[in-house]
Amino acid sequence: MKNEEWAWARPTYRGFYGPGGGRSTLIQHPQEWRGSTLQTCGLWPFSLGAGAPMVGVPMGRHLRTGASLCCDPISWFTRAKLISNPSVFVLGKPGLGKSTVLRRWCLGYKFMGINTMFLGDVKGEHDDIVRALGGQIIKIGPGYGSINVLDPGGALASMARLSGDSRDAVHTIIQTRRNNMVKALITISRQSPPTERERTILERAIRVLDDKFGTKPPVLSDLLQVIREAPEPVRQVALDRGDVTRYRDITENLESSLIELSGSGVMGDLFSHQTSEQLDPSRPVDFDISSINEADQDVRAAALMACWDAGFCTVDVSHILYEAGLGNLHIFFLVLDELWSALRSGSGMVERVDQTTRLNRQWGIGQALISHTMSDLMSLPAPEDREKAKGFVERSGMVLCGGLPKKEMPLLNSAITLSDMEENLLMSWQDPASWDAKQHRNTEPPGRGKFLVKVGGQPGIPFHLDLTEAEKRVNDTNKLWHGQEAGSYGQEQ
C-alpha cells in the first residue's frame, strides 16, 4: 500500500496498520468513576449505566468493572425483584470468608431494622458482631446452657396471651415442631430414623403430654414417663392387643432412646432441662455452640437442629402475636451454618432439616444455608436424600460461591448453570496461599474475600468483599484476613 493510501485508510481500534501508522499492541483500560445521574448528566456521551445492582447491602467492587455491588437476599427479593424468594445458599472452601459475608449482611440488616439470628455458631465467631450491635448471645453446651425441644423458642408462654384461631395456630406450630425435633434427636442418636409405629406412638404420647401439662413446659423426661405409664390412647396406636407385656416389647427401643436423650450424658445435659435463656426476637441473636467438642459430631448436629427449630418457632410465634395486635412486627434473617453436619448425622435427616426450615416467604423471613461444597450434600448414602439436599441449592433465590475445587464443578452445574469462565474463576480462587520468602509469612490466598453471585442461569457477578476498619475488629477470629501473620487472625467459615 502506498503512503498516500494508508494515510487515509480507516484506522482499527489499535490504530493504523503499516510502517509509521502508530499501531498500539497494548490498549490501556480507561479510568472509571461512578456517580449519580445528577452528577454525571453533563458528561454525555461518556456515561453509561452500571451492570452491578445498587440495591441492598454494600458488598464491594465488581472484579472486572470496578463498579460497586450492593447485594443481599432480602433486598433483592423485596425491592429489586431480582430473585423469587429471599434465600441464599453459600458455598466455598474453609477460610475464604463465607462467615464475613454473613456478618456484613448482619450489619447492613441491623440498619434496615432486620434482626439476624445465627442459629448455631459452631466456632463462636459471630459473638463480636452480635455484641457490637447490642444483640443477645445464647451459649449452649455442656456446663453452659440447655435447650428444651418440647418448648421450642419458649413458645408455650405466648399461648396464654392468645385466644381463638391465633392460639390454635401457635398450638399447631408447637406440636408439629415437637414431633419433628424428637424424631430428629432419635434419628441422630440411633443413626437411623424411628419406625413408622414408633413415630405414631411419639405423636400420640406428645398429645397426651400436652393435655397433661397445658402451657407449662414439659421436658423429655416427662415424655419418657408418659410412654412408661402406658396410657390408653398410646396403647391403642401401639397395637398391643390389650397385652401390657406386648406394649413393653413394642416401646422398648423407643424408651431406650428417650433414656439416652433425657439422661445424665452429654445429650441429656443439652436437652433434658428447661431452656437456660429465652430468645429475644427484638434484637440480633447468636446461638453459640462452640463449647461442644468438634469430635462429637452427633451432639453438634443435634444442637444445630435444636437451635434451628427454636429460631424458626420464635419467628412463627412473633408474627402470630403481631397479627393479633400483641407485638411489634419483626423481620428476620436466619443463618443456618454447618448444614453438612446435620445432614450426615443419620438417615432421614434431610427430611427433618427440610421440615424445620420450610418457610413462608410472606412472613418476612430471609434465610441463609451454608456448607463447604456440593460434595457435602451429594455424599449422603440414600439417593432420595441426595436429591432433596440438591434441592436446597436449586430452590435458593441466589447462590454465593467462593473458591471450589475442579471436582465440584459437575456437581454444582447439576444445581445451577456455570459458564466455563465462571468455573475457571471459582477454581482459581481455591488455591492455597504461597510463601513470601522476604516477609517470612504466607501471602494472602488468591480467593480470600472473592465471591460469585449467581441467580438462576444469569451470568454471575464476581466481586471482592471490602471491609471497613471498624469491621476488621469484629472479623478477627482465628485465621488470616488482610495480611495478618499466619495462624494469628482471620475468618474461617
C-alpha positions in Angstrom: 0.0 0.0 0.0 1.3 3.4 -0.9 1.8 6.0 1.8 -0.9 8.2 0.3 -3.4 5.3 0.5 -2.8 4.0 4.1 -2.8 7.6 5.4 -6.4 7.9 4.5 -7.4 4.3 5.4 -9.9 3.7 8.1 -8.0 3.0 11.4 -8.6 0.0 13.6 -9.2 0.4 17.3 -5.5 -0.2 17.8 -4.5 2.5 15.3 -3.3 2.5 11.6 -1.6 -0.6 10.1 1.7 -0.2 8.3 5.0 1.5 8.9 4.7 4.7 10.8 1.0 4.0 11.5 1.4 4.2 15.2 -0.5 0.9 15.8 -0.6 0.0 19.6 -0.1 -3.6 20.8 -1.4 -2.8 24.3 -4.7 -1.0 24.9 -4.9 0.5 28.4 -8.1 0.3 30.3 -9.6 3.8 30.8 -10.2 5.2 34.2 -13.7 4.7 35.5 -15.7 6.7 38.1 -19.2 6.2 39.5 -21.7 8.9 40.2 -25.4 9.6 40.4 -27.3 10.8 37.3 -27.4 14.3 38.9 -23.6 14.4 38.9 -22.8 12.7 35.6 -25.6 14.0 33.3 -23.3 16.7 31.8 -20.7 14.1 30.8 -22.8 12.7 27.9 -22.0 10.7 25.9 -19.3 9.3 28.2 -21.6 8.0 30.9 -23.4 4.6 30.9 -25.4 2.5 33.2 -23.5 0.2 35.5 -24.1 -3.6 35.3 -23.9 -4.3 39.0 -27.1 -3.7 41.0 -27.2 -0.9 43.6 -30.0 -2.3 45.7 -29.2 -3.8 49.1 -26.2 -4.1 51.5 -23.0 -2.6 50.0 -20.6 -5.6 49.5 -17.6 -4.4 47.4 -16.2 -4.0 43.9 -17.0 -5.9 40.8 -13.8 -7.7 39.9 -13.9 -6.7 36.2 -15.5 -3.3 36.0 -14.7 -1.9 39.4 -18.3 -0.9 39.9 -19.8 -1.0 43.4 -22.0 -4.0 44.1 -25.0 -4.0 46.6 -26.4 -7.4 47.3 -28.4 -9.3 49.9 -31.3 -11.8 49.6 -34.0 -9.8 51.3 -33.4 -6.6 49.4 -33.1 -8.4 46.0 -36.4 -10.1 46.8 -38.5 -7.3 48.2 -37.1 -4.2 46.4 -35.1 -5.1 43.4 -37.4 -8.1 42.4 -34.3 -10.0 41.1 -35.0 -13.3 42.9 -38.2 -15.3 43.6 -37.6 -15.9 47.3 -35.4 -14.3 50.0 -32.9 -17.1 50.5 -29.3 -17.7 49.7 -27.0 -20.8 49.7 -23.4 -20.1 50.4 -20.7 -22.5 49.2 -16.9 -22.3 49.4 -13.8 -23.9 50.9 -13.0 -23.0 54.5 -11.0 -19.9 55.3 -12.1 -17.8 52.3 -14.6 -15.5 54.0 -18.1 -17.0 53.9 -18.7 -16.0 57.6 -17.5 -12.5 56.9 -20.2 -12.1 54.1 -22.8 -13.1 56.7 -21.5 -10.6 59.2 -21.6 -7.9 56.6 -25.3 -8.7 55.9 -26.0 -8.8 59.7 -24.5 -5.3 60.0 -26.5 -4.0 57.0 -29.7 -5.6 58.1 -29.4 -4.0 61.6 -29.7 -0.6 60.0 -32.6 -1.8 57.9 -34.5 -2.8 61.0 -34.0 -6.5 60.2 -32.8 -8.9 63.0 -30.2 -11.6 62.2 -30.3 -14.9 64.0 -27.2 -17.1 63.9 -28.8 -20.4 64.7 -25.8 -22.5 65.7 -22.5 -20.7 65.8 -20.1 -23.7 65.9 -16.9 -21.5 66.5 -18.3 -18.6 68.4 -17.1 -16.4 65.5 -20.3 -14.2 65.3 -20.2 -13.2 69.0 -18.3 -10.0 68.4 -20.6 -8.6 65.7 -23.8 -9.5 67.6 -22.4 -8.0 70.8 -21.3 -4.8 69.0 -24.9 -4.4 67.7 -26.4 -4.8 71.1 -27.7 -8.3 70.4 -28.2 -11.4 72.5 -25.6 -14.3 72.8 -27.1 -17.6 74.0 -24.4 -20.1 74.9 -25.5 -23.8 74.5 -23.3 -26.6 75.6 -22.2 -28.9 78.5 -21.9 -26.8 81.6 -23.1 -23.7 79.8 -26.8 -23.9 78.8 -29.5 -26.2 77.6 -32.4 -26.0 75.2 -35.8 -27.6 75.8 -37.0 -29.1 72.5 -40.5 -29.6 73.9 -40.9 -25.8 74.3 -39.3 -24.5 71.1 -38.3 -20.9 71.4 -40.3 -20.6 74.6 -43.4 -20.6 72.5 -45.7 -22.0 75.2 -45.7 -18.8 77.2 -47.3 -16.9 74.3 -50.3 -19.2 74.3 -51.6 -17.6 77.5 -51.8 -14.2 75.6 -53.7 -15.6 72.7 -57.2 -16.9 72.0 -59.2 -18.4 69.2 -57.6 -19.1 65.8 -54.3 -17.4 66.9 -53.9 -19.7 69.9 -54.8 -22.7 67.8 -52.1 -21.7 65.2 -49.4 -21.4 67.9 -50.5 -24.7 69.4 -50.2 -26.5 66.0 -46.8 -25.0 65.4 -45.6 -26.2 68.8 -46.9 -29.7 68.3 -45.5 -30.0 64.8 -42.1 -28.8 65.9 -42.1 -31.0 69.0 -42.8 -34.1 66.8 -40.1 -33.1 64.3 -37.4 -32.4 66.8 -38.0 -35.6 69.0 -37.8 -37.7 65.8 -34.7 -35.8 64.7 -32.9 -36.4 68.0 -33.8 -40.1 68.0 -32.5 -40.3 64.4 -29.2 -38.7 65.4 -28.9 -40.9 68.5 -29.6 -44.2 66.6 -28.1 -43.2 63.3 -31.4 -44.4 61.8 -34.9 -42.9 61.9 -37.7 -44.3 64.2 -40.0 -46.8 62.7 -43.5 -45.9 61.5 -45.0 -47.4 64.6 -42.6 -45.5 66.9 -43.4 -42.3 65.1 -47.1 -42.8 65.7 -46.5 -43.7 69.3 -44.5 -40.5 69.8 -47.1 -38.3 68.2 -49.8 -39.7 70.5 -47.6 -39.5 73.6 -46.8 -35.9 72.8 -50.5 -35.2 72.5 -51.1 -36.8 75.9 -48.3 -34.8 77.4 -49.9 -31.7 76.0 -53.2 -32.5 77.7 -51.3 -33.2 80.9 -49.1 -30.0 81.1 -51.1 -27.4 79.1 -48.9 -24.2 78.9 -46.4 -25.5 81.5 -43.3 -26.5 79.6 -42.6 -30.3 79.9 -39.1 -31.8 79.3 -38.0 -35.1 77.6 -38.1 -37.0 80.9 -41.8 -36.2 81.1 -42.3 -37.6 77.7 -40.4 -40.8 78.7 -42.7 -41.0 81.8 -45.9 -40.8 79.6 -44.6 -43.8 77.5 -43.8 -45.8 80.6 -47.2 -45.1 82.1 -48.8 -46.6 79.0 -52.0 -44.5 78.9 -54.8 -46.0 76.8 -54.5 -43.5 73.8 -50.9 -44.5 73.4 -51.6 -48.2 73.8 -54.2 -48.0 71.1 -51.8 -46.8 68.4 -49.1 -49.2 69.7 -51.5 -52.1 68.8 -50.6 -54.1 71.9 -53.9 -56.0 71.6 -54.6 -55.4 75.3 -51.3 -57.1 76.4 -49.1 -54.8 78.6 -46.2 -57.2 78.1 -46.5 -56.8 74.3 -46.7 -53.0 74.8 -43.4 -53.0 76.8 -41.8 -55.0 74.0 -43.1 -52.6 71.3 -41.8 -49.5 73.1 -38.6 -50.9 74.4 -36.3 -49.4 71.8 -38.2 -46.1 71.9 -37.8 -46.0 75.7 -34.1 -46.7 75.4 -33.6 -43.8 73.0 -35.5 -41.4 75.3 -33.5 -42.5 78.3 -30.3 -41.5 76.5 -31.8 -38.2 75.5 -33.1 -37.4 78.9 -30.3 -39.0 81.0 -27.1 -37.6 82.5 -24.9 -37.8 79.4 -24.0 -35.0 77.0 -27.3 -35.3 75.1 -29.2 -35.3 78.4 -27.3 -32.2 79.6 -28.3 -30.3 76.5 -31.9 -31.4 76.0 -33.3 -32.8 79.3 -33.7 -29.4 81.1 -35.6 -26.2 80.6 -34.1 -23.7 78.2 -31.5 -21.7 80.1 -32.1 -18.4 78.3 -35.1 -17.5 76.2 -34.6 -15.9 72.8 -35.3 -12.2 72.4 -36.8 -11.6 68.9 -36.3 -7.8 69.1 -32.6 -7.8 68.5 -29.8 -9.9 66.8 -29.2 -13.3 68.3 -26.2 -15.7 68.2 -26.7 -19.3 69.4 -23.1 -20.1 70.4 -22.5 -23.8 70.5 -18.7 -23.6 70.2 -18.3 -25.3 73.6 -19.4 -28.6 72.0 -16.4 -30.6 71.1 -15.8 -30.8 67.4 -15.3 -34.5 67.6 -18.8 -35.0 69.0 -20.4 -34.6 65.5 -23.7 -36.2 66.6 -24.1 -33.9 69.6 -23.2 -30.9 67.5 -25.7 -31.9 64.8 -28.4 -32.4 67.5 -27.6 -28.9 68.9 -27.8 -27.3 65.5 -31.2 -28.9 64.8 -32.5 -27.7 68.2 -31.2 -24.1 67.7 -32.7 -24.0 64.2 -36.0 -25.3 65.5 -36.1 -22.8 68.4 -35.3 -19.9 66.0 -37.9 -20.8 63.4 -40.6 -21.3 66.1 -39.8 -17.9 67.6 -40.2 -16.3 64.2 -43.6 -18.1 63.7 -44.9 -17.0 67.1 -43.6 -13.5 66.7 -45.6 -13.0 63.5 -48.8 -14.5 65.0 -48.5 -12.2 68.0 -48.1 -9.2 65.6 -51.2 -10.3 63.6 -53.1 -10.5 66.8 -52.1 -6.9 67.8 -49.9 -8.2 70.7 -46.5 -7.4 69.5 -44.3 -5.4 67.0 -43.5 -6.6 63.5 -40.0 -8.1 63.3 -38.3 -9.1 60.0 -35.7 -11.8 60.4 -32.7 -13.1 58.6 -31.9 -16.7 59.7 -28.4 -18.1 59.3 -28.1 -21.9 59.3 -24.4 -22.8 59.4 -22.7 -26.2 59.0 -25.5 -27.7 57.1 -23.4 -30.8 56.2 -23.0 -31.7 59.9 -26.8 -32.1 60.4 -27.4 -33.9 57.1 -24.7 -36.5 57.8 -25.9 -37.3 61.3 -28.3 -40.1 60.2 -30.6 -41.4 57.5 -33.7 -39.3 57.0 -32.1 -36.1 58.4 -32.6 -34.3 55.0 -36.4 -34.6 55.5 -36.1 -33.4 59.1 -34.0 -30.3 58.1 -36.4 -29.6 55.2 -39.3 -29.7 57.6 -37.5 -27.5 60.1 -36.5 -24.8 57.6 -39.7 -24.7 55.5 -40.5 -21.0 55.1 -43.5 -18.9 54.2 -41.8 -16.0 52.3 -44.8 -13.8 53.0 -43.9 -13.9 56.7 -40.9 -11.6 56.4 -38.1 -14.2 56.7 -34.8 -14.4 54.8 -32.7 -17.5 55.1 -29.0 -18.4 54.5 -27.8 -22.0 54.3 -24.1 -22.6 54.5 -21.9 -25.6 53.5 -18.4 -26.1 52.2 -19.0 -28.0 48.9 -21.7 -29.7 46.9 -19.9 -33.0 47.8 -21.2 -32.4 51.3 -24.7 -32.7 50.0 -24.2 -35.4 47.4 -22.2 -37.8 49.6 -25.3 -38.8 51.6 -25.9 -42.6 51.3 -29.6 -42.6 50.2 -30.3 -41.4 46.6 -33.6 -39.7 47.7 -31.6 -37.7 50.4 -29.1 -36.6 47.8 -31.9 -35.3 45.5 -33.6 -33.4 48.4 -30.3 -31.9 49.5 -29.5 -30.7 46.0 -33.0 -29.1 46.1 -31.8 -26.8 48.9 -29.4 -25.2 46.4 -31.9 -25.3 43.5 -34.6 -23.6 45.5 -32.4 -20.8 46.8 -33.1 -17.3 45.4 -29.4 -16.7 45.0 -26.2 -18.8 45.3 -23.0 -17.3 46.6 -19.9 -19.2 45.5 -16.4 -18.9 46.9 -13.3 -20.9 45.8 -14.1 -24.5 44.9 -12.0 -27.4 43.5 -12.4 -28.7 40.0 -14.3 -31.9 41.0 -17.1 -29.7 42.4 -18.0 -28.2 39.0 -20.1 -31.1 37.6 -22.0 -31.3 40.9 -22.5 -27.5 41.1 -23.7 -27.5 37.5 -26.3 -30.0 38.3 -28.0 -27.4 40.5 -27.1 -24.1 38.9 -25.6 -23.2 35.5 -22.0 -22.0 35.3 -20.1 -20.9 32.2 -16.5 -22.2 31.5 -15.2 -18.8 32.5 -17.1 -18.9 35.8 -15.8 -22.4 36.6 -12.2 -21.4 35.9 -12.7 -18.3 38.2 -14.0 -20.4 41.1 -11.2 -23.0 40.7 -8.6 -20.2 40.6 -9.9 -18.9 44.0 -9.4 -22.2 45.8 -5.6 -22.2 45.5 -3.7 -22.0 48.8 -1.6 -19.1 49.9 2.0 -19.0 48.8 5.1 -18.4 50.9 6.7 -15.0 50.9 10.4 -15.5 51.4 11.1 -11.8 52.0 8.4 -11.3 54.6 8.7 -14.8 56.0 5.0 -15.4 56.0 2.2 -16.7 53.9 0.7 -14.3 51.3 -3.0 -13.6 51.1 -4.8 -16.6 49.5 -6.0 -15.6 46.0 -9.6 -16.4 46.7 -10.0 -14.7 50.1 -12.9 -12.4 50.1 -13.8 -13.1 46.5 -17.3 -14.5 45.6 -19.5 -15.1 42.6 -23.2 -14.2 42.9 -25.4 -16.5 40.8 -29.1 -16.0 40.2 -30.6 -18.8 38.1 -29.0 -19.2 34.7 -27.9 -15.5 34.5 -24.2 -14.5 34.3 -22.6 -14.4 37.7 -21.3 -11.2 39.3 -17.8 -11.6 40.7 -16.8 -9.3 43.5 -14.4 -8.7 46.3 -15.7 -8.1 49.7 -14.2 -4.8 51.1 -14.0 -4.5 54.8 -14.1 -1.2 56.7 -11.7 -0.5 59.5 -14.5 -0.9 62.1 -15.5 -4.3 60.6 -11.9 -5.7 60.8 -12.2 -5.8 64.6 -15.2 -8.0 64.6 -13.9 -10.2 61.8 -10.7 -11.1 63.5 -11.3 -14.7 64.5 -8.6 -17.5 64.3 -7.5 -17.3 60.7 -5.9 -14.9 58.3 -7.5 -11.8 56.8 -5.9 -8.8 55.2 -2.3 -9.7 55.8 -2.0 -10.7 59.4 0.6 -13.2 60.4 -0.1 -16.8 59.6 -2.0 -18.5 62.4 -3.0 -15.4 64.2 -6.2 -13.9 62.8 -8.7 -14.3 60.1 -12.1 -15.5 59.2 -12.8 -19.1 58.5 -16.3 -20.4 57.8 
